[in-house]
Amino acid sequence: MKDKQIEQLIKAEKIRQTDGLELIPSENYVSSDVLKALGSVFTNKYSEGYPGRRYYGGQENTDQIEQIAIDRAKQLFGADHANVQPHSGAQANEAVYYAWCEPGDTILAMDLAHGGHLTHGASVTRSAREYNFIRYGIKDVETGEIDYEEIRQLALKHKPKIILAGFSAYPRELDYEKFAEIGNEIGAMLMADMSHIAGLIVGGVAKNPFDYGFHVITTTTHKTLRGPRGGLILSRGVVGNPLKKPEKTLENLPTLIDRAVFPGTQGGPHMHTIAAKAVAFGEALQPEFKDYAEQIVKNAKKLAEELQKRDFKLVTGGTNNHLILADVYNSFGIDGKEAEIAMDKIGLTLNANATPNDSLTRFRPSGIRLGTPAVTTRGAKEADMEKIAEWMKQAINHRDSEERLVKLRQEVKHFCQTLSAI
């Protein structure tokens, strides 16, 4: 690389990722094949439109790439249609809102403070200015129980156009059957944002909302799905010509969504990313991906148990998926940002995160969020979770001792050398 400054930083980042443990639940390591596709000559090509219906010439290869990605995504999730063009999970959600709602329409979604995502109606987002979000949350922080009767009453009162199931920091599994009953009762479109657990769904260790009557699933393509950073929209219904505006019916959702992505909310797709998505979807279709998904959950449950043994108070008392939310303020009297910085110093990367009904500020919240997708990719097993839990506790205990933190950093680095390379 001629740009030595950037080359040096790329090398430094690879060392950081190799010599430390990535515990942020929304991060993962892609395969070398995904990286090759992501850095391919497809980055040079504009491909506005869809396979067979492009606005520029020279699409004989891009059409094949995108169709392969679509077909593999449909197979993974059991969908009638897949739109692989969204640049991110946030844009995937925005496109679905745009496809189904008019300005001012109501959407019922999980409260950000209780584990929902920014795009589920947080006041700082564009969608919150466009649509009327009503929020539900956790009834019991100890168990993670959600009051579905409250959701039903909110739905009956506000008549949302969309009922959205999904989360960014919720360690349990949602009851999609109850969501579907409520949605069907009021005639709402059922949407599931599965960005965090998409890989667990295709790996067979988490439920698929389509099996319970959901109409749309949105997801990122990284996280547990282990692909490039990007978005994906899956839907049930009849696939039509996106150049022709269809009637706004549930049956026409695939076409409505295609039109909402392009030209509704995005311009040209990133074909190099779509090529990388296709590779990742192909990897997820292999039998060994199921083993990987199962190991993610095993590791997360074991890590949660080991943290509790070391006096970490966990929101919902544990986990059923890949994600753990620990309340360090009520465990050790420090805020999440202080804990995050201490972990960083010894090579454990996680993030400060609010807990339900958090008494602290969003910039220095009570909790930390962590998970097991990335360390599982590198080959970590249940026995390794005890080491990680102990390092986390030691980092907190010795956060003011630079000498002790340096020693812990060397222990983590030595352990990382026993794992698979990235």
C-alpha positions as CSV (number, residue, x, y, z in Angstrom):
1,M,0.0,0.0,0.0
2,K,1.4,3.4,-1.0
3,D,-0.4,5.2,1.8
4,K,1.9,4.1,4.7
5,Q,-0.1,6.0,7.3
6,I,-3.3,4.0,6.6
7,E,-1.3,0.8,6.1
8,Q,0.2,1.2,9.5
9,L,-3.2,1.7,11.1
10,I,-4.7,-1.3,9.4
11,K,-1.8,-3.4,10.7
12,A,-2.2,-1.9,14.2
13,E,-5.9,-2.8,14.2
14,K,-5.2,-6.4,13.1
15,I,-2.8,-6.7,16.0
16,R,-5.4,-5.2,18.4
17,Q,-8.0,-7.7,17.2
18,T,-5.6,-10.6,17.3
19,D,-4.1,-9.9,20.7
20,G,-7.4,-9.1,22.5
21,L,-10.8,-10.6,23.0
22,E,-13.7,-9.0,21.2
23,L,-16.7,-9.3,23.5
24,I,-19.0,-6.7,22.0
25,P,-22.0,-8.8,21.0
26,S,-22.5,-7.0,17.7
27,E,-19.0,-7.7,16.5
28,N,-17.5,-10.7,14.8
29,Y,-14.6,-11.9,12.6
30,V,-15.4,-12.6,8.9
31,S,-13.7,-15.3,6.9
32,S,-10.8,-14.6,4.5
33,D,-13.3,-15.3,1.6
34,V,-15.7,-12.7,2.8
35,L,-12.8,-10.2,3.1
36,K,-11.7,-11.0,-0.5
37,A,-15.2,-10.4,-1.8
38,L,-15.5,-7.2,0.1
39,G,-12.2,-5.9,-1.4
40,S,-13.1,-7.0,-4.9
41,V,-13.5,-5.1,-8.2
42,F,-17.2,-5.0,-7.6
43,T,-16.5,-1.9,-5.6
44,N,-16.1,-0.1,-8.9
45,K,-19.6,-0.8,-10.3
46,Y,-22.8,1.2,-10.1
47,S,-25.8,-1.0,-10.1
48,E,-28.9,1.1,-9.4
49,G,-32.0,-1.0,-9.7
50,Y,-32.4,-4.8,-9.3
51,P,-31.3,-7.9,-11.2
52,G,-32.7,-7.7,-14.7
53,R,-33.9,-4.1,-14.1
54,R,-30.8,-1.9,-13.9
55,Y,-30.4,1.7,-14.9
56,Y,-26.7,1.3,-16.0
57,G,-25.2,-1.2,-18.5
58,G,-22.5,-3.8,-17.8
59,Q,-24.6,-5.7,-15.2
60,E,-24.1,-9.3,-16.4
61,N,-22.0,-10.2,-13.4
62,T,-23.6,-8.0,-10.8
63,D,-27.0,-9.4,-11.6
64,Q,-25.7,-12.9,-10.9
65,I,-24.0,-11.9,-7.7
66,E,-27.1,-10.2,-6.3
67,Q,-29.4,-13.1,-7.3
68,I,-27.2,-15.6,-5.6
69,A,-27.2,-13.5,-2.4
70,I,-31.0,-13.2,-2.6
71,D,-31.5,-16.9,-3.1
72,R,-29.2,-17.9,-0.3
73,A,-30.8,-15.4,2.1
74,K,-34.3,-16.8,1.3
75,Q,-33.1,-20.3,1.9
76,L,-31.5,-19.4,5.2
77,F,-34.6,-17.8,6.7
78,G,-37.5,-19.5,4.8
79,A,-38.5,-16.2,3.2
80,D,-40.4,-15.5,0.0
81,H,-38.2,-12.6,-0.9
82,A,-34.9,-11.0,0.3
83,N,-33.6,-7.5,-0.4
84,V,-29.9,-7.6,0.1
85,Q,-29.2,-3.9,-0.8
86,P,-29.6,-2.1,2.6
87,H,-26.3,-0.5,3.6
88,S,-27.0,-1.2,7.3
89,G,-29.6,-2.5,9.8
90,A,-30.7,1.0,10.5
91,Q,-31.4,1.6,6.8
92,A,-33.2,-1.7,6.5
93,N,-35.6,-0.7,9.3
94,E,-36.1,2.8,7.8
95,A,-37.0,1.2,4.4
96,V,-39.6,-1.0,6.0
97,Y,-41.2,1.9,7.8
98,Y,-41.2,3.9,4.6
99,A,-42.7,0.9,2.7
100,W,-45.7,0.4,5.0
101,C,-46.3,3.7,6.9
102,E,-47.3,7.2,6.2
103,P,-45.9,10.2,8.1
104,G,-47.5,10.3,11.6
105,D,-48.5,6.6,11.6
106,T,-47.9,4.6,14.8
107,I,-45.3,1.9,15.4
108,L,-45.2,-0.1,18.6
109,A,-41.6,-1.1,19.5
110,M,-39.3,-1.9,22.5
111,D,-38.1,1.0,24.5
112,L,-34.4,1.8,24.0
113,A,-34.0,2.0,27.8
114,H,-35.2,-1.6,28.1
115,G,-33.1,-3.1,25.3
116,G,-34.5,-1.7,22.1
117,H,-32.5,-0.2,19.3
118,L,-32.1,3.5,18.4
119,T,-34.2,2.9,15.2
120,H,-37.0,1.5,17.3
121,G,-38.1,5.0,18.1
122,A,-35.4,6.8,20.0
123,S,-36.1,10.6,20.0
124,V,-32.7,11.4,18.5
125,T,-33.5,9.5,15.2
126,R,-35.1,10.7,12.0
127,S,-37.7,8.0,12.1
128,A,-38.9,9.3,15.5
129,R,-39.7,12.6,13.9
130,E,-41.5,10.9,11.0
131,Y,-43.6,8.3,12.9
132,N,-45.3,8.1,16.2
133,F,-43.5,5.4,18.3
134,I,-45.2,3.8,21.3
135,R,-42.9,1.8,23.5
136,Y,-43.1,-1.4,25.6
137,G,-40.5,-2.7,27.9
138,I,-39.5,-5.3,30.5
139,K,-41.9,-5.9,33.4
140,D,-39.5,-7.8,35.6
141,V,-35.8,-6.9,35.4
142,E,-34.9,-10.0,37.5
143,T,-36.4,-12.4,35.0
144,G,-36.6,-10.3,31.8
145,E,-40.3,-11.0,31.6
146,I,-42.2,-8.8,29.2
147,D,-45.9,-7.9,29.9
148,Y,-47.6,-9.0,26.7
149,E,-51.0,-8.0,28.1
150,E,-49.7,-4.5,28.4
151,I,-48.5,-4.7,24.7
152,R,-52.0,-5.9,23.8
153,Q,-53.6,-3.0,25.6
154,L,-51.2,-0.5,24.0
155,A,-52.0,-2.0,20.6
156,L,-55.7,-1.8,21.1
157,K,-55.5,1.8,22.3
158,H,-53.0,3.2,19.7
159,K,-53.8,0.9,16.6
160,P,-50.1,0.8,15.4
161,K,-49.5,0.1,11.7
162,I,-46.4,-2.0,12.7
163,I,-45.8,-4.1,15.7
164,L,-42.0,-4.5,16.0
165,A,-40.3,-7.3,17.9
166,G,-36.6,-7.0,18.3
167,F,-33.8,-5.7,20.5
168,S,-30.2,-4.5,20.8
169,A,-29.6,-5.4,24.5
170,Y,-32.1,-8.1,25.6
171,P,-30.6,-11.4,26.8
172,R,-33.8,-13.5,26.5
173,E,-36.0,-14.8,23.7
174,L,-39.2,-13.0,22.7
175,D,-42.6,-14.7,22.5
176,Y,-43.3,-14.3,18.8
177,E,-46.6,-16.2,19.1
178,K,-48.0,-13.7,21.5
179,F,-46.8,-10.8,19.3
180,A,-48.5,-12.4,16.4
181,E,-51.8,-12.9,18.3
182,I,-51.8,-9.2,19.2
183,G,-50.9,-8.1,15.7
184,N,-53.5,-10.2,14.0
185,E,-56.1,-9.0,16.5
186,I,-55.7,-5.4,15.4
187,G,-54.5,-6.0,11.8
188,A,-50.9,-4.7,12.2
189,M,-48.0,-5.7,10.1
190,L,-45.6,-7.9,12.1
191,M,-41.9,-6.9,11.9
192,A,-39.0,-8.6,13.6
193,D,-35.6,-6.9,13.9
194,M,-33.3,-9.9,14.4
195,S,-30.0,-8.1,13.8
196,H,-28.4,-9.6,16.9
197,I,-29.7,-13.2,16.6
198,A,-29.9,-13.8,12.9
199,G,-27.1,-16.3,13.0
200,L,-28.7,-18.1,15.9
201,I,-31.9,-18.3,13.9
202,V,-30.3,-19.9,10.8
203,G,-28.2,-22.1,13.1
204,G,-31.4,-23.5,14.7
205,V,-30.8,-22.3,18.2
206,A,-33.2,-19.4,18.2
207,K,-36.8,-19.2,17.0
208,N,-37.7,-17.9,13.5
209,P,-40.4,-15.3,13.6
210,F,-41.6,-16.4,10.2
211,D,-42.7,-19.7,11.8
212,Y,-45.2,-17.6,14.0
213,G,-46.7,-15.6,11.2
214,F,-44.5,-12.5,11.0
215,H,-44.5,-10.7,7.7
216,V,-41.0,-9.1,7.7
217,I,-37.6,-9.8,9.3
218,T,-34.8,-7.2,9.2
219,T,-31.3,-7.9,10.2
220,T,-27.7,-6.8,9.9
221,T,-25.4,-9.2,8.1
222,H,-22.6,-9.1,10.6
223,K,-23.0,-9.9,14.3
224,T,-23.9,-13.6,14.7
225,L,-24.5,-14.0,10.9
226,R,-20.7,-13.4,10.5
227,G,-20.8,-11.5,7.3
228,P,-19.8,-8.0,6.2
229,R,-21.3,-4.9,7.8
230,G,-24.6,-4.4,6.0
231,G,-28.4,-4.9,6.2
232,L,-30.9,-7.4,4.9
233,I,-34.7,-7.4,4.6
234,L,-36.7,-10.6,4.3
235,S,-40.4,-10.8,3.7
236,R,-43.4,-13.0,3.0
237,G,-45.6,-12.3,0.1
238,V,-45.7,-12.2,-3.7
239,V,-42.7,-10.8,-5.5
240,G,-43.7,-8.3,-8.2
241,N,-42.1,-5.8,-10.6
242,P,-40.5,-3.0,-8.4
243,L,-41.0,-0.6,-11.3
244,K,-44.7,-0.8,-10.9
245,K,-46.3,0.7,-7.7
246,P,-48.5,-2.0,-6.1
247,E,-51.5,-1.7,-3.8
248,K,-50.4,-1.4,-0.2
249,T,-51.3,-4.9,1.0
250,L,-49.4,-7.5,3.1
251,E,-49.3,-9.7,0.0
252,N,-47.4,-7.0,-1.8
253,L,-44.8,-6.4,0.9
254,P,-41.8,-7.7,-1.1
255,T,-42.5,-5.2,-3.9
256,L,-43.3,-2.4,-1.5
257,I,-40.0,-3.0,0.3
258,D,-38.0,-3.2,-3.0
259,R,-39.4,0.2,-4.0
260,A,-38.7,1.6,-0.5
261,V,-35.0,0.6,-0.6
262,F,-34.5,1.9,-4.2
263,P,-35.3,4.6,-5.1
264,G,-37.1,5.3,-1.8
265,T,-34.3,5.5,0.7
266,Q,-31.0,4.5,-1.0
267,G,-29.2,5.1,-4.3
268,G,-26.7,2.6,-5.8
269,P,-26.1,-0.6,-3.9
270,H,-22.6,-1.5,-2.7
271,M,-22.0,-4.5,-5.0
272,H,-18.7,-5.5,-3.3
273,T,-20.7,-5.8,0.0
274,I,-23.4,-7.8,-1.7
275,A,-20.8,-10.1,-3.0
276,A,-19.4,-10.5,0.5
277,K,-23.0,-11.1,1.8
278,A,-23.4,-13.9,-0.7
279,V,-20.2,-15.5,0.5
280,A,-21.3,-15.2,4.1
281,F,-24.8,-16.6,3.4
282,G,-23.1,-19.6,1.6
283,E,-21.0,-20.2,4.7
284,A,-24.1,-20.0,6.9
285,L,-25.7,-22.7,4.8
286,Q,-23.0,-25.2,5.7
287,P,-23.5,-27.8,8.5
288,E,-20.7,-26.5,10.6
289,F,-22.5,-23.2,11.0
290,K,-25.1,-24.9,13.2
291,D,-22.3,-26.1,15.4
292,Y,-21.0,-22.6,15.6
293,A,-24.4,-21.1,16.6
294,E,-24.8,-23.8,19.3
295,Q,-21.4,-23.0,20.7
296,I,-22.2,-19.3,20.9
297,V,-25.1,-20.0,23.2
298,K,-23.2,-22.5,25.3
299,N,-20.4,-20.1,25.8
300,A,-22.8,-17.2,26.6
301,K,-24.6,-19.3,29.2
302,K,-21.4,-20.5,30.8
303,L,-19.9,-16.9,30.8
304,A,-23.1,-15.6,32.5
305,E,-22.8,-18.3,35.2
306,E,-19.2,-17.6,35.9
307,L,-19.8,-13.8,36.1
308,Q,-22.6,-14.4,38.6
309,K,-20.2,-16.5,40.7
310,R,-18.0,-13.4,40.8
311,D,-20.8,-11.1,42.1
312,F,-21.8,-9.6,38.7
313,K,-25.6,-8.8,38.8
314,L,-27.0,-9.7,35.4
315,V,-30.1,-8.1,33.9
316,T,-32.7,-10.9,33.6
317,G,-30.5,-13.1,35.7
318,G,-28.7,-14.7,32.7
319,T,-29.0,-15.2,29.0
320,N,-30.8,-17.4,26.4
321,N,-28.8,-16.0,23.5
322,H,-25.4,-14.6,22.7
323,L,-25.7,-11.5,24.8
324,I,-25.1,-10.6,28.5
325,L,-26.1,-7.3,30.2
326,A,-24.3,-6.8,33.5
327,D,-25.2,-4.1,36.0
328,V,-21.8,-3.1,37.3
329,Y,-23.0,0.0,39.2
330,N,-25.2,-2.1,41.5
331,S,-22.6,-4.9,41.6
332,F,-19.4,-2.9,42.3
333,G,-20.3,0.8,42.6
334,I,-18.7,1.9,39.3
335,D,-20.4,3.0,36.1
336,G,-20.3,1.1,32.8
337,K,-17.8,3.5,31.2
338,E,-15.3,3.0,34.0
339,A,-15.7,-0.7,33.6
340,E,-15.3,-0.5,29.8
341,I,-12.1,1.4,30.1
342,A,-10.7,-1.0,32.7
343,M,-11.5,-4.0,30.4
344,D,-9.9,-2.2,27.4
345,K,-6.6,-1.9,29.3
346,I,-6.3,-5.6,29.6
347,G,-7.5,-6.4,26.1
348,L,-11.2,-7.2,26.7
349,T,-13.4,-5.1,24.4
350,L,-17.0,-4.6,25.4
351,N,-19.3,-1.6,25.7
352,A,-21.0,0.5,28.4
353,N,-24.7,0.1,28.2
354,A,-27.8,1.4,30.0
355,T,-29.8,-1.0,32.1
356,P,-33.7,-0.9,32.4
357,N,-34.8,2.1,34.4
358,D,-31.2,3.2,34.7
359,S,-30.5,5.9,37.3
360,L,-27.3,7.0,35.6
361,T,-26.7,9.0,32.4
362,R,-26.6,7.5,28.9
363,F,-22.9,8.5,28.6
364,R,-21.9,6.8,31.9
365,P,-24.7,4.2,32.4
366,S,-24.9,1.5,35.0
367,G,-24.2,-1.5,32.8
368,I,-21.9,-3.2,30.4
369,R,-22.9,-5.3,27.4
370,L,-20.9,-8.2,26.2
371,G,-21.4,-11.4,24.2
372,T,-19.7,-14.5,22.7
373,P,-20.0,-14.5,18.8
374,A,-16.4,-13.3,18.1
375,V,-14.6,-15.3,20.7
376,T,-16.5,-18.4,19.6
377,T,-15.4,-17.8,16.0
378,R,-11.8,-18.0,17.3
379,G,-12.5,-21.3,18.9
380,A,-13.2,-20.5,22.5
381,K,-15.2,-23.1,24.4
382,E,-17.1,-23.2,27.7
383,A,-13.9,-23.9,29.8
384,D,-12.4,-20.6,28.5
385,M,-15.4,-18.6,29.8
386,E,-14.2,-19.1,33.4
387,K,-10.9,-17.4,32.4
388,I,-12.7,-14.4,30.8
389,A,-15.0,-14.0,33.8
390,E,-12.1,-13.9,36.2
391,W,-10.2,-11.4,34.0
392,M,-13.2,-9.2,34.0
393,K,-13.5,-9.3,37.8
394,Q,-9.8,-8.7,38.2
395,A,-9.9,-5.7,35.8
396,I,-12.5,-4.1,38.0
397,N,-10.8,-5.0,41.3
398,H,-7.4,-3.6,40.1
399,R,-8.6,-0.8,37.8
400,D,-6.5,1.7,39.6
401,S,-3.3,-0.4,39.5
402,E,-1.5,0.1,36.2
403,E,1.1,-2.6,37.2
404,R,-1.6,-5.2,37.8
405,L,-3.5,-4.2,34.7
406,V,-0.3,-4.7,32.6
407,K,0.1,-8.2,34.0
408,L,-3.5,-9.1,33.2
409,R,-3.0,-7.7,29.7
410,Q,-0.1,-10.1,29.2
411,E,-2.3,-13.0,30.4
412,V,-5.0,-12.1,27.9
413,K,-2.5,-11.7,25.1
414,H,-1.0,-15.1,25.9
415,F,-4.4,-16.8,25.9
416,C,-5.3,-15.1,22.5
417,Q,-2.2,-16.7,21.0
418,T,-3.7,-20.1,21.7
419,L,-6.9,-19.2,19.7
420,S,-7.5,-19.3,15.9
421,A,-6.0,-16.4,14.0
422,I,-8.2,-13.8,12.4
